[in-house]
Amino acid sequence: MKLQLPTLIAVCIAIVLIGGIYFFGRDKPDLGIAVNLESEEFKQLRSDAQDAFNAGKYTQAIELYTEALRMRPENAEVYNDLGAVYYKQGLQYAGPEWPSWQKDILGNSAEDALVELHAAFEQIASGIIHLKTRKEAIANALMEEAKTHGGEVYRERWENEISLNILIGQTKDYLLKARDHYLRALDLKPTHSLAYRNLGSFYMKVGRTDKAVDFYQEAYKLDPRDTELEEYLHQFKK
């Protein structure tokens, strides 16, 4: 018996629909399992990274958190946590002393001040150089010279003195990575109090107390239960 054209079309459509229902109905549970497994893997990565961080194994912690970010590139908490590891790694490269080099050059000429800066660069491979002067021209000259040597300069004035803090070497590289990861965490989650707190610690460490306090205050607004930060801000105001 020959089938008419409309009948053939109807049969074909029915076959396609039945096959589609079977295919998609079968695959949905497998997809759910895959997502769950990935979620468990992500949790385990974060846990392993935290353990490595607590053990002072910063290189391993960086690798694990980086892998976690590849799985969840929009996760603000992982960005913040990775920033914290970079911060610790940067301080480790600075050695036991902070600042790594410190000198008051309040009575120095510009020429003598530059000699001190060059001496610091010769002796310190990684860390922070702290110099203090009263003259804007000397501060400007030191900043320009430090930048030619790859230094990251943070400048702050207190009354009639100018403090220059110059990050160099791997300390600079890791601390700037820390800063950038904290900022990325806030881009993704503007209410992330820990990222604000960590940025406050970064700026306090590099001698920008004005910016540090701003970030600490924002952190406290978001988490007023942070009694330690509350006491710190109270003491700082005193």
Accessible surface in RSA format (square Angstrom, percent):
REM  Atomic radii and reference values for relative SASA: ProtOr
REM  Chains: A
REM  Algorithm: Lee & Richards
REM  Probe-radius: 1.40
REM  Slices: 20
REM RES _ NUM      All-atoms   Total-Side   Main-Chain    Non-polar    All polar
REM                ABS   REL    ABS   REL    ABS   REL    ABS   REL    ABS   REL
RES MET A   1   217.04 112.4 132.76  87.9  84.28 200.7 106.42  90.5 110.61 146.5
RES LYS A   2   189.78  92.6 169.61 104.1  20.17  48.0 116.84 105.2  72.93  77.7
RES LEU A   3    82.67  46.0  62.60  44.8  20.07  50.5  63.55  44.6  19.12  51.5
RES GLN A   4   127.95  71.5 123.82  90.5   4.12   9.8  44.61  95.0  83.34  63.2
RES LEU A   5   123.79  68.9 116.83  83.6   6.96  17.5 117.71  82.7   6.08  16.4
RES PRO A   6    98.23  71.6  88.04  80.3  10.20  37.1  92.16  76.1   6.07  37.7
RES THR A   7    59.03  42.0  54.19  54.9   4.84  11.5  34.08  45.8  24.96  37.7
RES LEU A   8    79.92  44.5  79.75  57.1   0.17   0.4  79.87  56.1   0.06   0.2
RES ILE A   9    90.82  51.7  88.32  65.8   2.50   6.0  90.81  65.4   0.01   0.0
RES ALA A  10    58.42  53.7  48.79  75.3   9.63  21.9  53.40  75.2   5.01  13.3
RES VAL A  11    69.12  45.5  66.11  59.9   3.01   7.2  69.10  60.0   0.02   0.1
RES CYS A  12    73.91  55.9  71.80  80.1   2.11   4.9  24.16  61.2  49.74  53.6
RES ILE A  13    96.09  54.7  93.96  70.0   2.13   5.1  96.09  69.2   0.00   0.0
RES ALA A  14    45.07  41.4  40.73  62.8   4.34   9.9  44.95  63.3   0.11   0.3
RES ILE A  15   112.44  64.0 108.38  80.7   4.06   9.8 109.95  79.2   2.49   6.8
RES VAL A  16   108.22  71.2  99.67  90.2   8.55  20.6 105.62  91.8   2.60   7.0
RES LEU A  17   106.83  59.5 104.44  74.7   2.39   6.0 106.28  74.6   0.55   1.5
RES ILE A  18   120.09  68.3 118.19  88.0   1.90   4.6 119.14  85.8   0.95   2.6
RES GLY A  19    37.58  46.3   0.00   N/A  37.58  46.3  34.15  93.7   3.44   7.7
RES GLY A  20    25.72  31.7   0.00   N/A  25.72  31.7  23.87  65.5   1.84   4.1
RES ILE A  21   130.82  74.4 121.75  90.7   9.07  21.9 127.75  92.0   3.07   8.3
RES TYR A  22   145.06  67.7 136.76  77.8   8.30  21.6 109.42  82.2  35.64  43.9
RES PHE A  23    93.86  47.0  93.78  58.1   0.08   0.2  93.86  56.9   0.00   0.0
RES PHE A  24   129.82  65.0 129.64  80.3   0.19   0.5 129.76  78.7   0.07   0.2
RES GLY A  25    45.54  56.2   0.00   N/A  45.54  56.2  31.95  87.7  13.60  30.4
RES ARG A  26   121.09  50.8 105.93  54.0  15.16  36.1  53.53  73.2  67.56  40.9
RES ASP A  27    50.74  35.5  49.75  49.5   0.99   2.3  19.80  46.6  30.94  30.9
RES LYS A  28   147.32  71.9 138.42  84.9   8.90  21.2  82.91  74.6  64.41  68.6
RES PRO A  29    79.16  57.7  66.78  60.9  12.38  45.0  77.69  64.1   1.48   9.2
RES ASP A  30    86.83  60.8  80.42  80.0   6.42  15.2  29.12  68.5  57.72  57.6
RES LEU A  31   120.17  66.9 115.74  82.8   4.43  11.1 119.43  83.9   0.74   2.0
RES GLY A  32    33.24  41.0   0.00   N/A  33.24  41.0  32.16  88.3   1.07   2.4
RES ILE A  33   102.27  58.2 100.01  74.5   2.26   5.4 101.54  73.1   0.72   2.0
RES ALA A  34    54.26  49.9  45.24  69.8   9.01  20.5  49.50  69.7   4.75  12.6
RES VAL A  35    82.81  54.5  80.78  73.1   2.03   4.9  82.78  71.9   0.02   0.1
RES ASN A  36    94.92  65.5  93.21  90.1   1.71   4.1  23.10  55.6  71.82  69.4
RES LEU A  37   116.92  65.1 112.55  80.5   4.37  11.0 112.96  79.3   3.96  10.7
RES GLU A  38    77.44  44.5  74.39  56.3   3.05   7.3  12.88  24.9  64.56  52.7
RES SER A  39    32.85  27.8  32.75  43.7   0.10   0.2  13.33  28.4  19.52  27.3
RES GLU A  40   101.82  58.5  97.94  74.1   3.88   9.2  42.11  81.4  59.71  48.8
RES GLU A  41    97.02  55.7  89.94  68.0   7.07  16.8  33.16  64.1  63.85  52.1
RES PHE A  42    19.65   9.8  19.65  12.2   0.00   0.0  19.65  11.9   0.00   0.0
RES LYS A  43   120.91  59.0 113.94  69.9   6.97  16.6  73.64  66.3  47.27  50.3
RES GLN A  44   101.03  56.5  98.60  72.1   2.44   5.8  40.12  85.4  60.91  46.2
RES LEU A  45    21.23  11.8  20.74  14.8   0.49   1.2  21.04  14.8   0.20   0.5
RES ARG A  46    71.10  29.9  69.12  35.2   1.98   4.7  16.62  22.7  54.48  33.0
RES SER A  47    54.67  46.2  45.88  61.2   8.79  20.2  27.81  59.2  26.86  37.6
RES ASP A  48    52.95  37.1  49.46  49.2   3.50   8.3  12.22  28.8  40.73  40.6
RES ALA A  49     0.04   0.0   0.04   0.1   0.00   0.0   0.04   0.1   0.00   0.0
RES GLN A  50    74.43  41.6  74.43  54.4   0.00   0.0  33.66  71.6  40.77  30.9
RES ASP A  51    86.63  60.7  80.25  79.9   6.38  15.1  28.44  66.9  58.19  58.0
RES ALA A  52     5.45   5.0   1.16   1.8   4.29   9.8   4.94   7.0   0.51   1.4
RES PHE A  53    45.27  22.6  41.10  25.5   4.17  10.9  41.10  24.9   4.17  11.9
RES ASN A  54   104.42  72.0  66.97  64.7  37.45  90.2  30.27  72.8  74.15  71.7
RES ALA A  55    67.39  62.0  29.45  45.4  37.94  86.3  42.65  60.1  24.74  65.5
RES GLY A  56    33.67  41.5   0.00   N/A  33.67  41.5  17.33  47.6  16.34  36.6
RES LYS A  57   120.65  58.9 112.59  69.1   8.06  19.2  64.80  58.3  55.85  59.5
RES TYR A  58    34.05  15.9  31.21  17.8   2.85   7.4   5.29   4.0  28.76  35.5
RES THR A  59    85.16  60.6  82.63  83.8   2.53   6.0  59.53  80.0  25.63  38.7
RES GLN A  60    83.62  46.8  80.70  59.0   2.92   6.9  26.41  56.2  57.21  43.4
RES ALA A  61     0.00   0.0   0.00   0.0   0.00   0.0   0.00   0.0   0.00   0.0
RES ILE A  62    24.68  14.0  24.68  18.4   0.00   0.0  24.68  17.8   0.00   0.0
RES GLU A  63   107.73  61.9 100.47  76.0   7.26  17.3  40.98  79.3  66.75  54.5
RES LEU A  64    33.98  18.9  33.72  24.1   0.25   0.6  33.98  23.9   0.00   0.0
RES TYR A  65     4.17   1.9   4.17   2.4   0.00   0.0   0.87   0.7   3.30   4.1
RES THR A  66    45.06  32.0  44.78  45.4   0.27   0.7  40.97  55.0   4.09   6.2
RES GLU A  67    61.89  35.5  61.89  46.8   0.00   0.0  20.74  40.1  41.16  33.6
RES ALA A  68     0.00   0.0   0.00   0.0   0.00   0.0   0.00   0.0   0.00   0.0
RES LEU A  69    19.11  10.6  17.54  12.6   1.56   3.9  17.75  12.5   1.36   3.7
RES ARG A  70   160.36  67.3 129.87  66.2  30.49  72.6  72.69  99.3  87.67  53.1
RES MET A  71    36.71  19.0  17.50  11.6  19.21  45.7  23.26  19.8  13.45  17.8
RES ARG A  72    72.49  30.4  70.94  36.2   1.55   3.7  31.68  43.3  40.80  24.7
RES PRO A  73    72.93  53.2  71.23  64.9   1.70   6.2  71.78  59.3   1.15   7.2
RES GLU A  74   112.37  64.5  95.14  72.0  17.23  41.0  60.08 116.2  52.29  42.7
RES ASN A  75    32.08  22.1  25.62  24.8   6.46  15.6   7.16  17.2  24.92  24.1
RES ALA A  76     5.11   4.7   3.14   4.8   1.97   4.5   3.14   4.4   1.97   5.2
RES GLU A  77    52.18  30.0  51.59  39.0   0.59   1.4  30.74  59.5  21.44  17.5
RES VAL A  78     0.00   0.0   0.00   0.0   0.00   0.0   0.00   0.0   0.00   0.0
RES TYR A  79    39.28  18.3  39.28  22.3   0.00   0.0  10.29   7.7  28.99  35.7
RES ASN A  80     5.81   4.0   5.81   5.6   0.00   0.0   0.00   0.0   5.81   5.6
RES ASP A  81    31.24  21.9  29.02  28.9   2.22   5.2   4.72  11.1  26.51  26.4
RES LEU A  82     2.33   1.3   2.33   1.7   0.00   0.0   2.33   1.6   0.00   0.0
RES GLY A  83     0.00   0.0   0.00   N/A   0.00   0.0   0.00   0.0   0.00   0.0
RES ALA A  84    25.60  23.5  24.35  37.6   1.24   2.8  25.16  35.4   0.44   1.2
RES VAL A  85     0.92   0.6   0.92   0.8   0.00   0.0   0.92   0.8   0.00   0.0
RES TYR A  86    20.14   9.4  20.14  11.5   0.00   0.0   1.58   1.2  18.55  22.9
RES TYR A  87    30.92  14.4  30.92  17.6   0.00   0.0  24.08  18.1   6.85   8.4
RES LYS A  88    92.53  45.1  90.54  55.6   2.00   4.8  35.64  32.1  56.89  60.6
RES GLN A  89     9.52   5.3   9.52   7.0   0.00   0.0   0.00   0.0   9.52   7.2
RES GLY A  90     0.00   0.0   0.00   N/A   0.00   0.0   0.00   0.0   0.00   0.0
RES LEU A  91    39.23  21.8  33.99  24.3   5.24  13.2  34.35  24.1   4.88  13.1
RES GLN A  92   111.42  62.3  88.11  64.4  23.31  55.5  42.26  90.0  69.16  52.5
RES TYR A  93    90.66  42.3  72.84  41.4  17.82  46.4  44.42  33.4  46.24  57.0
RES ALA A  94    11.55  10.6   0.15   0.2  11.40  25.9   0.48   0.7  11.07  29.3
RES GLY A  95    36.17  44.6   0.00   N/A  36.17  44.6  23.57  64.7  12.60  28.2
RES PRO A  96   138.06 100.6  95.40  87.0  42.66 155.1 108.69  89.7  29.37 182.6
RES GLU A  97   116.92  67.1 116.07  87.8   0.85   2.0  42.13  81.5  74.79  61.1
RES TRP A  98    69.05  27.7  38.85  18.8  30.20  70.9  34.98  18.7  34.07  55.3
RES PRO A  99    35.59  25.9  27.27  24.9   8.31  30.2  27.27  22.5   8.31  51.7
RES SER A 100    24.19  20.4   3.98   5.3  20.21  46.6   5.27  11.2  18.92  26.5
RES TRP A 101    45.69  18.3  40.52  19.6   5.17  12.1  45.69  24.4   0.00   0.0
RES GLN A 102   114.05  63.8  88.46  64.7  25.59  60.9  19.50  41.5  94.55  71.7
RES LYS A 103    86.44  42.2  83.26  51.1   3.17   7.6  55.82  50.2  30.61  32.6
RES ASP A 104    84.48  59.2  64.03  63.7  20.45  48.4  19.46  45.8  65.02  64.8
RES ILE A 105     0.43   0.2   0.25   0.2   0.19   0.4   0.34   0.2   0.09   0.2
RES LEU A 106    40.72  22.7  32.74  23.4   7.98  20.1  32.74  23.0   7.98  21.5
RES GLY A 107    77.81  96.0   0.00   N/A  77.81  96.0  39.19 107.6  38.62  86.5
RES ASN A 108    38.94  26.9  35.02  33.8   3.92   9.4   4.90  11.8  34.05  32.9
RES SER A 109    55.12  46.6  46.29  61.8   8.83  20.3  47.22 100.6   7.90  11.1
RES ALA A 110    44.66  41.1  39.80  61.4   4.86  11.1  40.06  56.4   4.60  12.2
RES GLU A 111   131.30  75.4 125.62  95.0   5.68  13.5  41.35  80.0  89.95  73.4
RES ASP A 112    72.03  50.5  70.69  70.4   1.34   3.2  10.35  24.4  61.68  61.5
RES ALA A 113     0.00   0.0   0.00   0.0   0.00   0.0   0.00   0.0   0.00   0.0
RES LEU A 114    47.16  26.3  47.16  33.7   0.00   0.0  47.16  33.1   0.00   0.0
RES VAL A 115    90.28  59.4  88.53  80.1   1.75   4.2  89.40  77.7   0.88   2.4
RES GLU A 116    33.07  19.0  32.79  24.8   0.28   0.7   2.55   4.9  30.52  24.9
RES LEU A 117     0.00   0.0   0.00   0.0   0.00   0.0   0.00   0.0   0.00   0.0
RES HIS A 118    67.73  37.0  66.87  46.5   0.86   2.2  49.74  51.3  17.99  20.9
RES ALA A 119    28.50  26.2  25.98  40.1   2.52   5.7  27.87  39.2   0.63   1.7
RES ALA A 120     0.00   0.0   0.00   0.0   0.00   0.0   0.00   0.0   0.00   0.0
RES PHE A 121    36.41  18.2  19.67  12.2  16.74  43.6  20.11  12.2  16.29  46.6
RES GLU A 122   148.37  85.2 107.94  81.7  40.44  96.3  45.38  87.8 102.99  84.1
RES GLN A 123   127.00  71.0  94.27  68.9  32.73  77.9  31.71  67.5  95.28  72.3
RES ILE A 124    32.21  18.3  28.59  21.3   3.63   8.7  30.36  21.9   1.85   5.0
RES ALA A 125    93.63  86.1  67.43 104.1  26.20  59.6  76.51 107.7  17.12  45.3
RES SER A 126    19.92  16.8  11.70  15.6   8.22  18.9  11.70  24.9   8.22  11.5
RES GLY A 127     0.00   0.0   0.00   N/A   0.00   0.0   0.00   0.0   0.00   0.0
RES ILE A 128     1.35   0.8   1.35   1.0   0.00   0.0   1.35   1.0   0.00   0.0
RES ILE A 129     0.00   0.0   0.00   0.0   0.00   0.0   0.00   0.0   0.00   0.0
RES HIS A 130    22.30  12.2  22.30  15.5   0.00   0.0  14.89  15.3   7.41   8.6
RES LEU A 131     0.46   0.3   0.33   0.2   0.13   0.3   0.42   0.3   0.04   0.1
RES LYS A 132    53.38  26.0  53.38  32.8   0.00   0.0   6.08   5.5  47.29  50.4
RES THR A 133     0.82   0.6   0.82   0.8   0.00   0.0   0.68   0.9   0.14   0.2
RES ARG A 134   112.48  47.2  96.95  49.4  15.53  37.0  31.99  43.7  80.49  48.8
RES LYS A 135   111.91  54.6 107.99  66.3   3.93   9.3  66.06  59.5  45.85  48.8
RES GLU A 136    84.30  48.4  79.70  60.3   4.60  10.9  51.81 100.2  32.49  26.5
RES ALA A 137    75.77  69.7  64.03  98.8  11.75  26.7  68.22  96.1   7.56  20.0
RES ILE A 138     6.22   3.5   6.22   4.6   0.00   0.0   6.22   4.5   0.00   0.0
RES ALA A 139     0.00   0.0   0.00   0.0   0.00   0.0   0.00   0.0   0.00   0.0
RES ASN A 140    70.86  48.9  69.09  66.8   1.78   4.3  24.23  58.3  46.63  45.1
RES ALA A 141    35.62  32.8  24.42  37.7  11.20  25.5  32.91  46.3   2.71   7.2
RES LEU A 142     0.38   0.2   0.38   0.3   0.00   0.0   0.38   0.3   0.00   0.0
RES MET A 143    33.56  17.4  33.55  22.2   0.01   0.0  31.07  26.4   2.49   3.3
RES GLU A 144   106.85  61.3 106.26  80.4   0.59   1.4  46.30  89.6  60.54  49.4
RES GLU A 145    46.44  26.7  44.92  34.0   1.52   3.6   3.50   6.8  42.94  35.1
RES ALA A 146     0.00   0.0   0.00   0.0   0.00   0.0   0.00   0.0   0.00   0.0
RES LYS A 147   107.72  52.5  90.88  55.8  16.83  40.1  53.72  48.3  54.00  57.5
RES THR A 148   106.07  75.4  64.85  65.7  41.22  98.2  72.11  96.9  33.96  51.3
RES HIS A 149    85.48  46.7  53.29  37.0  32.19  82.4  40.66  41.9  44.82  52.1
RES GLY A 150    37.68  46.5   0.00   N/A  37.68  46.5  32.95  90.4   4.73  10.6
RES GLY A 151     9.06  11.2   0.00   N/A   9.06  11.2   0.13   0.4   8.92  20.0
RES GLU A 152    53.07  30.5  51.87  39.2   1.20   2.9   2.93   5.7  50.14  40.9
RES VAL A 153    21.82  14.4   0.03   0.0  21.78  52.5   0.03   0.0  21.78  59.1
RES TYR A 154    19.34   9.0  16.39   9.3   2.94   7.7  18.50  13.9   0.83   1.0
RES ARG A 155    62.90  26.4  51.11  26.1  11.79  28.1  26.74  36.5  36.16  21.9
RES GLU A 156    19.04  10.9  13.83  10.5   5.21  12.4  13.77  26.6   5.27   4.3
RES ARG A 157   111.18  46.7  85.85  43.8  25.34  60.3  54.02  73.8  57.16  34.6
RES TRP A 158   143.53  57.6 140.09  67.8   3.44   8.1 131.56  70.1  11.97  19.4
RES GLU A 159   161.86  92.9 128.09  96.9  33.77  80.4  60.61 117.2 101.25  82.7
RES ASN A 160    87.67  60.5  83.95  81.1   3.72   9.0  38.68  93.1  48.99  47.4
RES GLU A 161    43.40  24.9  42.95  32.5   0.45   1.1   6.54  12.7  36.85  30.1
RES ILE A 162     0.86   0.5   0.86   0.6   0.00   0.0   0.86   0.6   0.00   0.0
RES SER A 163    15.71  13.3  15.62  20.8   0.09   0.2   5.72  12.2   9.99  14.0
RES LEU A 164     0.23   0.1   0.23   0.2   0.00   0.0   0.23   0.2   0.00   0.0
RES ASN A 165    11.10   7.7  11.10  10.7   0.00   0.0   0.11   0.3  10.99  10.6
RES ILE A 166     0.01   0.0   0.01   0.0   0.00   0.0   0.01   0.0   0.00   0.0
RES LEU A 167     0.00   0.0   0.00   0.0   0.00   0.0   0.00   0.0   0.00   0.0
RES ILE A 168     7.40   4.2   6.77   5.0   0.63   1.5   7.40   5.3   0.00   0.0
RES GLY A 169    31.00  38.2   0.00   N/A  31.00  38.2  22.69  62.3   8.30  18.6
RES GLN A 170    81.86  45.8  80.79  59.0   1.07   2.5  23.12  49.2  58.74  44.6
RES THR A 171     0.00   0.0   0.00   0.0   0.00   0.0   0.00   0.0   0.00   0.0
RES LYS A 172    44.41  21.7  44.41  27.3   0.00   0.0   7.84   7.1  36.58  39.0
RES ASP A 173    68.06  47.7  62.50  62.2   5.56  13.1  20.59  48.5  47.47  47.3
RES TYR A 174    40.26  18.8  40.26  22.9   0.00   0.0   7.91   5.9  32.35  39.9
RES LEU A 175     0.00   0.0   0.00   0.0   0.00   0.0   0.00   0.0   0.00   0.0
RES LEU A 176    29.71  16.5  29.71  21.3   0.00   0.0  29.71  20.9   0.00   0.0
RES LYS A 177    95.60  46.6  93.08  57.1   2.52   6.0  52.55  47.3  43.05  45.9
RES ALA A 178     0.00   0.0   0.00   0.0   0.00   0.0   0.00   0.0   0.00   0.0
RES ARG A 179    49.19  20.7  49.19  25.1   0.00   0.0   3.99   5.4  45.21  27.4
RES ASP A 180    66.84  46.8  61.63  61.3   5.21  12.3  24.51  57.7  42.33  42.2
RES HIS A 181    33.21  18.1  33.08  23.0   0.13   0.3  24.14  24.9   9.07  10.6
RES TYR A 182     4.32   2.0   4.32   2.5   0.00   0.0   0.00   0.0   4.32   5.3
RES LEU A 183    71.87  40.0  71.07  50.8   0.80   2.0  71.07  49.9   0.80   2.2
RES ARG A 184    84.13  35.3  83.01  42.3   1.12   2.7  28.21  38.6  55.92  33.9
RES ALA A 185     0.00   0.0   0.00   0.0   0.00   0.0   0.00   0.0   0.00   0.0
RES LEU A 186    19.11  10.6  15.19  10.9   3.91   9.8  15.54  10.9   3.57   9.6
RES ASP A 187   103.36  72.4  73.46  73.1  29.90  70.7  18.48  43.5  84.88  84.7
RES LEU A 188    48.63  27.1  16.70  11.9  31.93  80.3  19.39  13.6  29.24  78.7
RES LYS A 189    81.81  39.9  80.56  49.4   1.25   3.0  46.52  41.9  35.30  37.6
RES PRO A 190    88.72  64.7  82.93  75.6   5.78  21.0  83.47  68.9   5.25  32.6
RES THR A 191    88.53  63.0  77.23  78.3  11.31  26.9  61.32  82.4  27.22  41.1
RES HIS A 192    13.67   7.5  12.00   8.3   1.66   4.3  10.01  10.3   3.65   4.3
RES SER A 193    24.97  21.1  22.64  30.2   2.33   5.4   4.91  10.5  20.06  28.1
RES LEU A 194    97.83  54.5  97.79  70.0   0.05   0.1  97.79  68.7   0.05   0.1
RES ALA A 195     0.00   0.0   0.00   0.0   0.00   0.0   0.00   0.0   0.00   0.0
RES TYR A 196    37.86  17.7  37.86  21.5   0.00   0.0   9.57   7.2  28.29  34.9
RES ARG A 197    57.18  24.0  57.18  29.1   0.00   0.0  10.90  14.9  46.28  28.0
RES ASN A 198    33.41  23.0  32.48  31.4   0.93   2.2   0.72   1.7  32.68  31.6
RES LEU A 199     0.00   0.0   0.00   0.0   0.00   0.0   0.00   0.0   0.00   0.0
RES GLY A 200     0.00   0.0   0.00   N/A   0.00   0.0   0.00   0.0   0.00   0.0
RES SER A 201    35.26  29.8  31.92  42.6   3.34   7.7  17.92  38.2  17.33  24.3
RES PHE A 202     0.00   0.0   0.00   0.0   0.00   0.0   0.00   0.0   0.00   0.0
RES TYR A 203    15.64   7.3  15.64   8.9   0.00   0.0   2.12   1.6  13.52  16.7
RES MET A 204    48.14  24.9  36.20  24.0  11.93  28.4  25.33  21.5  22.80  30.2
RES LYS A 205    68.36  33.3  59.30  36.4   9.06  21.6  18.01  16.2  50.35  53.6
RES VAL A 206     0.00   0.0   0.00   0.0   0.00   0.0   0.00   0.0   0.00   0.0
RES GLY A 207    18.30  22.6   0.00   N/A  18.30  22.6  15.12  41.5   3.18   7.1
RES ARG A 208    56.19  23.6  56.19  28.6   0.00   0.0   0.60   0.8  55.59  33.7
RES THR A 209    23.77  16.9  23.77  24.1   0.00   0.0  22.38  30.1   1.39   2.1
RES ASP A 210    71.55  50.1  59.06  58.8  12.49  29.5  45.04 106.0  26.52  26.4
RES LYS A 211    72.31  35.3  71.60  43.9   0.71   1.7  32.06  28.9  40.25  42.9
RES ALA A 212     0.00   0.0   0.00   0.0   0.00   0.0   0.00   0.0   0.00   0.0
RES VAL A 213    19.69  13.0  19.69  17.8   0.00   0.0  19.69  17.1   0.00   0.0
RES ASP A 214    90.35  63.3  82.70  82.3   7.65  18.1  25.00  58.8  65.35  65.2
RES PHE A 215    37.96  19.0  37.56  23.3   0.39   1.0  37.96  23.0   0.00   0.0
RES TYR A 216    17.08   8.0  17.08   9.7   0.00   0.0   3.85   2.9  13.24  16.3
RES GLN A 217    62.22  34.8  60.38  44.1   1.84   4.4  15.79  33.6  46.43  35.2
RES GLU A 218    57.34  32.9  56.81  43.0   0.53   1.3  10.04  19.4  47.29  38.6
RES ALA A 219     2.42   2.2   1.71   2.6   0.71   1.6   1.71   2.4   0.71   1.9
RES TYR A 220    55.27  25.8  55.15  31.4   0.13   0.3  41.23  31.0  14.04  17.3
RES LYS A 221   149.51  72.9 120.83  74.1  28.68  68.3  80.09  72.1  69.43  74.0
RES LEU A 222    65.34  36.4  35.07  25.1  30.28  76.1  38.01  26.7  27.33  73.6
RES ASP A 223    36.54  25.6  35.54  35.4   1.00   2.4   7.29  17.1  29.25  29.2
RES PRO A 224    81.90  59.7  70.92  64.7  10.98  39.9  71.24  58.8  10.67  66.3
RES ARG A 225   202.79  85.1 181.66  92.6  21.13  50.3  82.71 113.0 120.08  72.8
RES ASP A 226    27.87  19.5  19.95  19.9   7.92  18.7  12.46  29.3  15.41  15.4
RES THR A 227    97.09  69.1  92.22  93.5   4.87  11.6  61.99  83.3  35.10  53.1
RES GLU A 228   126.72  72.8 117.67  89.0   9.06  21.6  52.20 101.0  74.52  60.8
RES LEU A 229     4.21   2.3   3.76   2.7   0.45   1.1   4.21   3.0   0.00   0.0
RES GLU A 230    80.08  46.0  77.92  59.0   2.16   5.1  21.48  41.5  58.60  47.8
RES GLU A 231    88.72  50.9  87.41  66.1   1.31   3.1  46.18  89.3  42.54  34.7
RES TYR A 232    88.77  41.4  84.15  47.9   4.62  12.0  74.00  55.6  14.77  18.2
RES LEU A 233    12.65   7.0  12.32   8.8   0.33   0.8  12.32   8.6   0.33   0.9
RES HIS A 234    92.18  50.4  88.62  61.6   3.56   9.1  58.42  60.2  33.76  39.3
RES GLN A 235    92.46  51.7  80.50  58.8  11.96  28.5  35.66  75.9  56.80  43.1
RES PHE A 236    84.12  42.1  59.07  36.6  25.05  65.2  67.04  40.6  17.08  48.9
RES LYS A 237   153.99  75.1 117.89  72.3  36.09  85.9  71.11  64.0  82.88  88.3
RES LYS A 238   171.79  83.8 106.22  65.2  65.57 156.1  85.58  77.0  86.21  91.8
END  Absolute sums over single chains surface
CHAIN  1 A    14008.9      12056.1       1952.8       8079.0       5929.9
END  Absolute sums over all chains
TOTAL         14008.9      12056.1       1952.8       8079.0       5929.9
